[in-house]
Amino acid sequence: MFPVKYRRALLYEDVEKIITETAAGIAERYEIEMEAVGCDKDHIHLLCGAHPKISPGQIVNIFKSITAREVFKRKPELREELWGGEFWSDGYYVATVGERGNWGKVEAYVKNQGQGEEVKQLKLF
């Protein structure tokens, strides 16, 4: 793996557009409410809700597999730029927003991904 300073950002504007358009289709097909999708240079934040029978891990797997397939279909040259030809890495992080959580702050944080250095990391307490 290249050090961070040598890696290219993959989530440039046209790829972000493919991902957000595909996310809308995923939301409709799988009844997942995509509240916000925030793209940064090398990762994505999703704020979504779904029926309790759909686990967070299932949502991630659905999102990763369908968006990767669509990105490679519409931009096949990206596969050559990637180590191993995979768009997403294996890992992910999931957190929940409860009834007492500040949904508006989380939504603003997700929507403002990649907007510049002024975006601060959320604090738990």
SULSUL-V709091 format. One record per helix or strand of 3 or more residues. SS is the DSSP state (H for helix, E for strand). FROM is the first residue (numbers start at 1). LEN is the number of residues. If there is no record, write none. Layout:
SS|FROM|LEN, SS|FROM|LEN
This chain:
H|4|3, H|13|18, E|33|7, E|44|6, H|56|19, H|78|4, H|83|3, H|103|9
